[in-house]
Amino acid sequence: MSTIIVTTPEELKAIVNEAIAEFLPKTQIKESLPDTITLNSAVDLLKENGYPTSKAKIYQLTSVEKMPHSKYGNKLVFSRKELLQWAATQTRSIGDHSEIALTLARSARRKR
């Protein structure tokens, strides 16, 4: 016996996406994406992963070879994996201020 279900296109899309997500974890979906991305995609990728930056900053960093990139013709292209690894190395911890405080205290004592 068959059952007919009446639904809206949005509900059907949500049902299908949920069914697919059960069989394909998000990590698999991300791994299937191409590794090479364009400048606009690089800006979006960095923003999505908590490293907001602008096209101008990327142009500046690539011009002085401080950011991993390649060129395809006259266009900049990036490796998704290399870009995220590079961005992670650019962060610094701000949790331990004890060394900074100690340096400032020593400096203040000398100026008296």
Secondary structure, DSSP 8 states (H G I E B T S, - for coil): --------HHHHHHHHHHHHHHHS-HHHHHHTS-SEEEHHHHHHHHHHTT----HHHHHHHHHTT-S--EEETTEEEEEHHHHHHHHHHT----S--HHHHHHHHHHHHHT-
